[in-house]
């Protein structure tokens, strides 16, 4: 992490290879605080377009393609995809229908 922070301090912009390596290293620790940091870095790199989008959708179609991703990035891609899906479903199934099934 010190080298990553030094890159930023010197104005260097890390690419997808650097983000993949750092995210995998943090995720593989199995410790919650480095994994949280990996999730933050994943969101940052994804927002900046530095990591390939694994989720694709169209009406009636959802796909999560993980075969080209490193293990840590694949896990975080799955997690964020499920969280985004849950958020979308909760918006579609209004709270006023609590207790009823949402048929999409």
C-alpha positions in Angstrom: 0.0 0.0 0.0 2.9 2.4 0.6 4.0 2.0 -3.0 0.5 2.7 -4.2 0.2 5.8 -2.0 3.6 7.0 -3.2 2.4 6.6 -6.8 -0.5 8.9 -6.0 1.7 11.4 -4.1 4.0 11.6 -7.2 1.0 12.2 -9.5 1.2 8.7 -11.2 -2.1 7.2 -12.2 -2.4 3.5 -11.5 -3.8 1.3 -14.3 -6.0 -1.8 -14.2 -3.0 -4.1 -13.6 -2.0 -2.1 -10.5 -5.6 -2.1 -9.2 -6.0 -5.8 -9.8 -2.8 -6.6 -8.0 -3.6 -4.5 -5.0 -7.3 -5.5 -4.7 -6.3 -9.2 -4.9 -3.6 -8.8 -2.3 -5.9 -7.0 0.1 -8.8 -9.5 -0.5 -6.6 -12.5 -0.1 -5.6 -11.5 3.5 -9.0 -12.8 4.7 -9.1 -9.9 7.2 -12.1 -7.6 7.2 -10.4 -4.2 7.2 -8.1 -4.9 4.2 -11.1 -6.4 2.4 -13.1 -3.3 3.1 -10.2 -1.3 1.6 -10.2 -3.6 -1.4 -13.9 -2.9 -1.9 -13.3 0.9 -1.7 -10.5 0.6 -4.3 -12.7 -1.7 -6.5 -15.5 0.9 -6.5 -13.0 3.7 -7.2 -11.3 1.8 -10.1 -14.7 0.7 -11.5 -16.1 4.3 -11.4 -13.0 5.5 -13.2 -13.4 2.9 -15.9 -10.2 1.1 -15.0 -11.7 -2.3 -14.3 -13.7 -4.2 -16.9 -17.5 -4.4 -16.3 -18.4 -7.9 -15.5 -22.2 -7.4 -15.3 -24.3 -7.0 -18.4 -28.0 -6.7 -18.6 -30.9 -6.2 -21.0 -34.6 -6.6 -20.6 -35.1 -10.1 -19.4 -31.4 -10.8 -19.4 -28.7 -10.7 -16.7 -25.1 -11.9 -17.1 -22.1 -11.8 -14.8 -19.0 -12.8 -16.7 -16.1 -13.4 -14.3 -13.7 -15.7 -16.3 -11.3 -12.9 -17.2 -11.0 -11.4 -13.7 -8.6 -12.1 -10.9 -10.1 -13.9 -7.9 -10.4 -10.8 -5.6 -11.9 -8.7 -8.3 -14.3 -11.5 -9.3 -15.5 -11.8 -5.7 -16.0 -8.0 -5.4 -17.7 -7.9 -8.8 -20.1 -10.6 -7.7 -20.8 -8.8 -4.4 -21.4 -5.4 -6.0 -23.5 -6.9 -8.7 -25.7 -8.6 -6.1 -25.9 -5.4 -4.0 -26.9 -3.4 -7.1 -29.5 -6.0 -8.1 -30.9 -5.9 -4.6 -31.1 -2.1 -4.7 -32.8 -2.2 -8.1 -35.3 -4.8 -6.9 -36.1 -2.8 -3.8 -36.9 0.2 -6.0 -39.1 -1.8 -8.3 -41.0 -3.5 -5.4 -42.2 -0.5 -3.6 -42.2 -0.6 0.2 -46.0 -0.1 0.2 -46.2 -3.7 -1.0 -44.3 -5.1 2.0 -45.3 -8.6 2.7 -46.3 -9.3 -0.9 -44.1 -11.0 -3.6 -42.8 -8.8 -6.3 -43.4 -10.5 -9.6 -41.1 -9.1 -12.3 
